[in-house]
Amino acid sequence: YIIVSGGVISGIGKGIIASSTGLLLKTLGLTVTSIKIDPYLNIDAGTLSPLDHGEVFVLDDGGEVDLDLGNYERYLSVTLTRDNNITTGKIYREVIDKERRGDYLGKTVQVVPHITNAIQDWVERVGNVSTSDHGRAPDVCIVELGGTVGDIESAPFIEAMRQFQFRVGHDNFCLIHVSLIPVVGAVGEQKTKPTQASVRDLRGLGLSPDILACRSALPFEDGIREKLAMFCQVSPKQIFSVHDCESLYHVPILLQQQGIIDVLTDRLKLKQLSISPENCAEGDTLWAQWREFARRRARDLDETTIAIVGKYTNLADSYISVVKALEHAALNVNRKVKISWVEASDLEDATMHKDPLKYHEAWQHLCAANGILVPGGFGERGVEGKVLAAKWAREHSIPYLGICLGLQVAVIDFARHVCSMPRAFSMEFREDCEDPVVVFMPEIDRTTMGGTMRLGSRPTVFQDSDFARNSRIRKLYGNVNEVHERHRHRYEVNPEKVKEFEAHGLQFVGRDAETGERMEILELDNHPYFVGVQYHPEYLTRPLNPSPPFLGLLLAASGQLDSYLNGEDISRAAEAKLMM
């Protein structure tokens, strides 16, 4: 078990360091799983605002979890479950349910030992569950302890981990503490006192870090590593500078170059594990592919601009999986993606009267983009702006990808401006609208918010029609008959209106496998790339295996889609161009 804790400030990068550490262990041929502990009282992240806590990531089993689990899945190529995300709410609910059943036989139920034991049991149980494609039991479990050392709400988890180190034994427990080395003053001097204080707090709670991962804007100055070793009682070779680098994909390389694999191998006696030659070969291949991917990220590639028209654009973490999916797709077609953030409400007429400058800037960003992406969202604010974005892409042959609500606003635009339904709208925003083209799904609970949407991985079947068989989106998926993608929605396209839409050229090429009445994928006829999906393809993107809808958007926006679909090797052509 490798525990990753954080000190000094929140949001310091524990998730990336945990993911990078897991990736490096995978390059040795080990099987790795991960757990994220969130100290908040919510049962899950499903009811949290993206502006408050960042993106809600959805898993195959429908679990709504912290965005860090998305990092784990992308870096480690694993499929996690809702149990891989522990919250205070889940732990307390489990303990209280046991108390109500009488499982504690009349004892006084307390934080210690009952809450701390429940945490340890959960970590040990989930840490042994396979999350890899090949089904092997994990060799290593990475546990990220959310929050900051010293927080009141994380105290039971710190105490649980203090006890856990004795339950599993010294050779099976390694603590990485992520801390901050601020650069202050006119001369930019690095200061170690915050990290010293953080480690002192951690030691006072009964945990001693085996590894220090120090975040800073710059590499260590002379003497910093030695000073930290002296005051934090950690060997200099076990202190790592995690300074700002070209991209997050370079963090594993940065840690590997400083020798973290050797430290972990020695500390956890990894050489005693039996690793097959096949697994070692897989690890070597993974590392070679990762280094190549990071190399592409650092090159001077042609730039493609994608406008993301959303309502949570003030916090990029609200759309972190969308951003990663665009990056993965871009680098796999040898392009660098430039994201142009457009607040959807700024495109609306109300903004033109209230703040003309903001209105014209938003439209300038939208018109200048090579492609337009409208992601998911909830609530009426900004919906008309998203409809306008879809309309602009449709009328001006701009590559468009609509995700979840992005599909629905494309349908609203098409109904209003092509199918002569000027009052078309969604029942999510106006229950008594005259032409409801988006309706509430009948099986969804209208009163309870948490965990009641259509969630998780579900199959979508491509339709048996000439258009569907030759559609661009199906070709991007490799001409398969069925795809499995993750969903998170309460509303769907009104099936009663579908025939009229298709008669005017908006084709629903993919439908759900269960009923065949739920519209999952749309593609517009006679357009370079106009695709909408009801599911969230960004949740399954991987650096070395980009999501097909995003790949299509980047290919179309960079003028390479037809060449790609005709079987040309775009990567090789781009390499030749760079060498010239």
N, C-alpha and C positions, 0 to 999 in steps of 0.2 A: 504494500500500500504506500503510495506517495501522496502525502497531504500537501496542498498548496494553500498557504495563508497569506494575508496581506496586511501591511502596516502603513502608517502615516496618513494616507488618503485612500478613499474609495476610487474605483475605476482606474486602478494603477496598471492593469494588464495581467491580472492573475490568470484569466481565461486563456489568453494567447500563450503565456508561458506554460500553463498546464497542457494545452494542446500540443505545443512544440515539443515538450518533454515526451509526451506520449508518442508523437510521430517518430522521434529519434529512437525510442525503444522498439517501435515497429520495424525500423530499419535493421535492427539486430535479429529480426525473425520472431520476435515475441508477439504474443497476442495481448492486446491492451483494451481495457474498458475504462469508463469514467463515470463519476458521480458529481453532481453540483449540489451543494448545500446552500439554500437561501434562508436567512434567519427571519424573514417576514412571516406574519401570521396567516396570510392568504393560503388557502389550500393549494392553489396553483397560480400561474401567471395570467390565466385567461381573462380575468376581470380587471387587470391593470392597464392603465392608459399607456400607450406607446411613448407619449411625451414625458411620462413619469419614470418609466423603467425600461424603455427601449422596446424592441420588437418582441412580440409573443411568438415563440417558435413552436411548431406543431410536429409531433412525432407520428410514426406509423400507427401506433395504437390509439391515436387521438389525444394524447397527453399535450396540454398547453403548458409550455415550460419556458425557463429563462433562455435568453438568446445565446448564452455560453454553450448550451448543449448543441446549438447549431455549429459553433466552432469545433466542438469535439467530433461531430459527425463528419464535417468537411475535412478536417485534418486527419482523422483516424480511419475514415471510411467504415464506420460502424453504424448499426441501427439500434438506437437506444429506445428505452421505454419510459413511461411516466415515472416508474420507480427509480430511475436514474436521477431524478430531481427531488431532493428532500427539502421540505419547508417546515418551519416551526408548526404551521397549521396541521400538516399531515401527521407529524409526530404526536402532537397533543391530542389530535382526534383519535389516533390509534390507542394511546394510553387511556384516554377517557372512556372509549368504547370497552376496553378490557375491564376497567373499573366498574362500569355499569353491568357488565356480564358477571362480575364477581370473581374474575380471574386472579385477583390479588388476595383473596381469602381474608378480607377484613383488615388488611394492613393499611396504614396511612400512606397514601400515594404521594410521592415527593419528586422534586426535580432530580435529586440524587437519592437512590439509584435508578428510579423507574424511567424518567425521561432519558437520562444518559445511557441506560442499558438499551432502551428502544432505539436510540440513534446508532449505537454500536451494532446491534443485531441487524438493523436495516443495511448498514454499510457492508457488513460481512456477507449478508444474504445476496444483495444485488451485485457485490463485487465478484461473485462466483458464477454469475449468469452470463452465458455467451452472448455477445452482441456482434460477432463477426459473421461474414457471409459463409465461411467454411465450418462454423459451428464449434470451433475449438474453445475450451474453457480458458478464461483469461489467465495470463501469467502475472500481469500487473494491473492494479486498479488505481487510477488517478482520482483523488478526491479534492475538489476545489471548495474551500471553506469561504463562502461569501461574506461580504462585510469587511470590517477592519478590526484588528486585535484591539480590545478595550471596549468595543460596543457592548451595551447591556444585552441586546437581543441575541448576540452570538455566544454569550458566556456558557450556556449549557452544551453547545457544540464543542467549544474549546475543552471543557472539562471531559466530555465524552472521548475526544481524541487523546487527552492525557491518559485516560484509563485504557484506551484502545491499544496504545503502544505496548502495554504489558500483556494484553490479551493475545496479540499476534506475535509478539517477540521482537527483539531488537533488530534482527536481520530481515524482518518483514515490514519494517516501518521506517520511512524516510520523510523528513519534513523540509519542504522548500518554503522559505519565507521571502515574499516579494516586498521590497521596500523602496523608498524614494531617496535619491541623492540629489537634492535641489542645487541649482547653480544660481548663486546670488552675487550681488555687487557689480560694480562697474567692470571689474576684471574677470568676472565669471568664475569665481572660486566655488569648487564643489564642497558641500557641507555634509558631514557624516552624522551629526548629532541627532537628527530625526530618526535615522535608522538605528542608532545606538539605543535611543529611548524605546523604540518599537520592540527591539529584541529584548530589552530589559523587561518590558511589560509581558512579553510572551514567556520568558523564563520564569517570571513571577507567577504565572499561571500553570507552570509545570511542564512546559514544552520547550525544548532546546532545538533550534534550527540546525539541520545538517548541512543545508545549502542556503546561501544568500543570493538572491537574484535582485540586483540593484538597478532600478530604472533611473535613467538620467538622459538629459538631452545630448550629452557628450560622453565619449569613452572615459574610463578612469584616468584621472591625473596621477602623476607619480606619487606613490606613497599612500594613496587612498585605500587600496586593497589591504595593505599591511596595517593601516590604522583601524580599519573595520575588523580585521582578524584579531587584533589586540583587545579591542573593547567589546567585541561580540562573541568571543571565544569560539570562533569558527576558523578552520584552517584556510590560509590564503588560496589554496587550489580549489576550495569549495565556495569561493565568492566569485560571482559572475557579473560582468558589466553588460546590462541589457539596455544599451543606449539606442537612441533613435537611428533607424537605418532606412534603406531605400523603400522597403515595404514590409508588411507583416510576414510575408512569405520568406523573408530573409532571417527571421528570428531563429528558426531551428538551425540554420547554417551558422549564425552567430554563436549560439550555445555549443554547437558541435565543435567549432574551431577553438573554443576555450576549454574543451575537455570534459563536458558534463557527462558524456557517455561513460568515460573511464571512472568518474566519481560515483555514478549510480551503479555501475557494474561492481565496483569494490564495496560500496556501502550495503547493497542488497544481495551480494554474493550471487550475481546473475550467472556467472560461469558454471555454477552448480546445476543450472536448469538444463534439461535435455531439449535441444533445438534441432529439428530435422534439417538436413541439407536443403530440402525444398523450401522450407521457411526462410532459411538464410538467403537463398537465392532471391526469393520474393522481396526480402528486405533490401538487398542490394539494388534490385530493379527499382523499387520505390524511391530510394535515395537518389539514384541517377535521374529519375523522372522529376523529382522535386527540385533538384538543383537546376535542371534545364528550365523548369517552369519559372523559378526565381530569376534565372538569367534573362528570360524573355521579358519579365516585368521590369528589369533594369535597363533594357535597351531603348534606344530612341526609335520608337515605332510610330507609324502614321496614326493620327488621332481621329477618333470617331466620337461625335457628340450625341449623347442621348439625353433628352429632356424627361425627367421624372416629374410627373404632375400629381402631386399628393397634397395631403392636408396636415401631415406631421413633419414638414420639411425643416422645421427649426431644430430638429434633433435627428442627425443622420442615422443614429442607431435604431430609429424607428423602422428603417428599411434596410437593415444591415444585410439580410440574406439576399435582397434584391440587388444591392450594391455588389456583393460577392459574386452573385450569378452573372452580372454584367462583366465583372473583371475576368472571371473564369472563361466566359465565352469570348471576350475580346482577345485574351492572350492565346487562346487556342486557334484564333484566326489571324494571329500576328498583328493585332491592333492594340492601341492604348485607348481605353474608354475615358472620355471626359463627361462627367455628369453635370448637367445643368438643372439645378433645383428650381422648380416652378410651383409656387403656392397656388393651388387650384382656385381659391377664392379671388386671387388677384386677376384672373382672366375674366371675371364677371363684370357686367355693366355697372353694378353698384360700386365697384372699386374705381371705375372710370370717373364717376362723379365725385367720389370721396377722396381719391388719391390718384390723379391722372398719371403722375410719374411712375408710380408702382405698377399701374395697369399697363402702360406702354412698355415698361421694362420686361414684365412677364411675357407679353406677346412677342417682344423682340427675341427673348430666349427661346420661346416655343418655335418661332418661325425660322430661327437660325439652326435648329437642331437637325441632325441627320436622321434621327429616329425619335419616336415618342413612346413612352411607357407610362401607363396609368396603373398603379398598384392597388391593392385592396384597401379598405377603410370602412369605418362605421360612422353613421350620423350624416345629417343633411348638409352641413357646412362644406362648401366647395364642390358639391355634386354638379351644379350647372357649369362650373369651370371645367370639370372633367368631361362633361358632355361636349363642350366647345372644343376641347383638345382632340377628342375622338373625331369630331366633325372636320376639323382642320386636316387631320391625317388622312381621313377618307377622301376629302375633296381635292387634296393637293398631292395625292400619291406618295405620302410620307410613310415609311415603315412604322407600323404600330403594333404594340403588344399590350393587351388589356388583361389584367389578372384579377379574378374574382369580381369586385365592383367595377374594375376596368372593362370586363366583358359586358357587364350590365349597362354601363353608360354608353358603350358602343351600340348596344341594342336600342337604347332610348333615342340616341341620335338618329339611327337608321329609321326607326319608326316615325319620328317626327318629320324628318326631312326627305325621306324617300318613299315611305308608305302612307303619306298623307294622314298621319295621326298627330296633329299639333299638340294635343294635350297628353301625349304618352308620358308616363312616368313610372316610378317604382312605388309599390305599396309600403316599402320601408320608410319612405319619406312623406307619403300622402296616401293614407288608407282609402280615401274615397275618390281617388283620381279617376278620370273619365275613361282612360285607356290604360289599364294596368298591364304593362309589358313585362314587369318583374313582380313576382308574387311570393308570399310567405309559403314555405314548405309545410304541408299539412301535418307532418309528424313531429314538428319542432314545438317545444314547450314555450309558451308565450310569457310565462310569469317568472320562471327561474333563469337567471343569467348564466351562472357558472357551469361550464361543461355541457351545455344543452344544444350546441350547434351541430351541424353535420361535420364531424371531425374525423381526421385520420386518413389512412391510405385506402382508396377505393378504386375499383377498376373502371376504365373508360373504354368503350368499344368504338372503333372507327366504323362508319356506316358503309353499307355495301351499295355504293352509288358510284357512277363514273367520276363525278367531281371529287368525292371523298378519297377514292382510290388513287387519284392523281394530285391530291392536294399537297401543297408545300409542307404543311405541318406533319402530315403522315410520312412523307419522305425524310424529313428531319429526324423523325423517330425510328427510321430504319425500315419503313414499310411494314411494321408490325400490325397485328389486328387489334391488340389490346395494350393499354398502358396503365400502370398503377401510379397514381399521384396523390398527394395529401390535400385534404380539403379543410376549409374553415368558413362556413357560411350558413345563414338562415334563409336566404331568399334565392330564388331561381327564375330563369326566363319562363314566362307564361307559355306553357305548351300549346295553348289554344291559338296563339298568334304565330306559331312557327311556320306553318304552311305559307302564310302571306309574306313573311320575311324571306323565305327561300325562293318564292316566286319572283322576288325583286333582286335576287343575287346574293343575299346573305345566307351562306350555307352552314348548317350545323353538322360538321363532319364527324363529331364525336359525341356519343351519348352514354349515360350511365348503363352499366351492365345489368343492374338489378331490375329496372323497369323499362328502360329504353325511352322514357318520357322526359328525362332530365337532361337539359342541354349542357354539355361539358366543354366542347371546343367549337368555335366558329371561325370561318375563314371567308373573306370577302372575294367575290369573283372579280376578275379584271383589275387587280391591284397588286403592286410589287410584293407587299407583305402586310396584310391586315389580319391579325390573329387575336382572338380572345379566348381565354381559358377560365373556367369556373374554379378550377383548383389552383394551388399555389406551387408552381414548378420550382420556385427558388429554394424550397426546403430540401430538394434532392440534388442540388448542384454540388459538384466536387471540382477541385482545382484541375484535376487531370481528366475529368469527365463532365463537361458542362451540360446544363439543362438544354434540351433541344429547342424549346420556344425562345429562349434567350439567345441561343446560337443563331437561330434564324433571324432574329432582330438585328444582331450585330453584322451578320453576313449581308443582309439587305441594306442596312444603313451604310455599309462600307462598299457596296456595289459588287459583292462577291457571291451572292446567293445563287445565281444561275450557274456560275462556274462550279460551285460546290455541289449542287444537285446533279450536275452533269458528270461528276466524278473526278474533277480536276484536283490535284494535290496542292491546296492553297499554301500549306506550310512550306513546302519545298520551293514554290514560286516566290514566296516572300523572302526566304533565306537567300535565294539567288539575287533578288533585288537589293537586299541589304549588302551583300558582298560586292555588288557593282558600285 
